[in-house]
Amino acid sequence: MSILAITSALYSNAESTIIKLAEKSNSKIITDNDIIEKTHQTYDIKLSTLEKVIESKPIPFNDFTHEKEKSLAFIKKTISDYIIEGSYIFHGILGHLIPKEISHVMKVLIITDKKNRVDNGVSIHRLNEDEVLKNIELSDTFAVLWTNGLFGKKAWDKSLYDIVIPSDKLDLNESVDLILKHSNQLIANKEDLIKQEIENFKIASSVDIALNEIGQSLSAKADNGNIIVTIDKNVMMLTKLEKKIIANIEKISGVKSVKTEIGANFYKGTIKRDYEFETPLRILLVDDEKEFVQTLSERLKIRKFTSEIAYNGQEALDFTDQEDTEVMVLDLKMPGIDGFEVLKKIKQTKPNIEVIILTGHGSEKDKKTCMDLGAFAYLQKPADIDLITDTMKKAYKKIEARKNQSS
């Protein structure tokens, strides 16, 4: 049997069809949760990160860490491992990651109109109408964000699927028979081709993982073990990057050759940067003056400093509990937990975070208090942006020195 990748709108009664399909085709059902859990266990990626990726939620410091791109690469590898193992029915939105080049994968949409979905939610799932509508809105939002991010299309766009099953117009047996009929047509006389397509997907998934360790804006195609990597980014040392790509990809099992090509967005950099490194800092800006801190974040971004924002002390503490942070730029006068208390708690629980005080209400006494508590620097508003970035660079050097000592 071919591989089925089934996407369904919530409360379209897809589950009974999928269970019947699995019985008749002797296939195992793999859900998005199964894929995420296996990816988490196999590659030691945080579940919370994987969940944010499939829900299209922002990943803190992603411009620096590229966690979204890395997570997608590992998810694809997990899917390729399932496909190699045997007959599966994928149920969820992650089946969209299977490339269209794999001809024996049939993509199916099971859906009905919103009124029927609401009625099903109330009558079958025993929920009240408000709960059903809320659940539908949330589920549809995730689906739309996912397909829009991958293809620039809406979740229920028919062009994304090989077949659409209207669950209100076909009964269970009719739906199953129609899917199996189309599925069987896909694999007629294609055994050798299927093996090659699976191998290409497996190799391409491994290549994606390796490329994400090198940097963004790198993509690859695999054809019978021959890899072509497209460089679609601004680089200053192209030859060095090409050598690194080839050296890393050649190590992957199944790779026969590696070539590089230039993408449409590539141009060779000729301007020397006015800073000495691509700022690898996880920066958190903490200030209750929203307009000020948002403007500061944008000005830092222009200078290649990626930052996140917290608007009060509690948000800052919660953020650092959940996300790795290297440098914090902290205001002192804030409602609730003020900057002094935040600094004190951070240095007690996360002493390696370098805290730069940036305040418009400070005094020499405040400065002494902050430095005694372990602040890296004390700056007064309005501080020149160059002074702020220079201070961050110095904090980075201290962080790097500490890392080198411990390694």
ZISULHU-V762734 format. One line per field, one symbol per residue. phi: phi as a letter, one per 20 degrees, with the letter a starting at -180 (. if undefined). psi: psi as a letter, one per 20 degrees, with the letter a starting at -180 (. if undefined). burial: b if it has 24 or more other ideal C-beta (glycine too) atoms within 12 Angstrom, else e. Layout:
phi = ???
psi = ???
burial = ???
//
This chain:
phi = .feddddcfgmemfgfffffffffdlddedegffffffffffdlegffffffffelefdgmfgeelfffffffffgfffffffffqecdecqeffffffffefeedecddbbffffffffffeeeldffffffffffffffgfffffffecmcffdfffecebddefeddfgffffffffffffffdflcgfffgffffffffffffgffffferemdcbcdblnedddeedbfcecfffffffffffffffgnfdbccdbeefeebefceffecebfgededdecaeeffffffffffffgemdecdccebffgffffffdcfcdcddceeecfmfeffffgffffedcfefeddfccdcebffffffffffoffbcddfeeffffffffffffffffffffffee
psi = qrppoppqppkjlhghggggghghjlqqporhhgggghgghgjlpphhghghgijkqqopkhhghkhghgghghggggghgghhhbpqopoaiihiipqiinijppppppqrrhghgggghghgilqrhgggggggggghgggghghhhgikrqhjphiiqhqpooiiiprghggghgghghghhhjpkkggggghggggggghghgggghihgrrkpqqqpolippoppolroqhmggggggggghghhippiphqpqqrprhjqqppippqjqiqnnlpopppopinggghggggghhhhjkopqrppjrgghgggghhhqppgppopqgoqqcorhghggghghhhmiipppopoqjjrrhgggggghhijqhroqpqppphhgghhhghhhghgggggghhi.
burial = bbbbbbbbbbbbbbbebbebbbebbebebbbbebbbebbeeebebbeebbbbbbbeeebbbbbbbbbbbbbbbbbbbbbbbbbbeebbbbbbbbbbbbbeebbbbbbbbbbbeeebbbebbeeeeeeeeeebeebbeebbebbbbbbebbeeeebbeeebbbbbbbbeebeeeebbebbbebbeebbeeeeeebeebbbbbbbbbbbbbbbbebbbbbbbbbeebebbbebebebeeeeebbebbbebbeebebbeebebeeeeeeeeeeeeeeeeeebbbbbbbbbbbeebbeebbeebeebbbbbbbbbbbebbbebbeebbbbbbbbbbbbeebbbbbbbbbbbeebebbbbbbbbeebeeebeeebeebbbbbbbebebebeebbebbbebbebbeeeeeeee
//
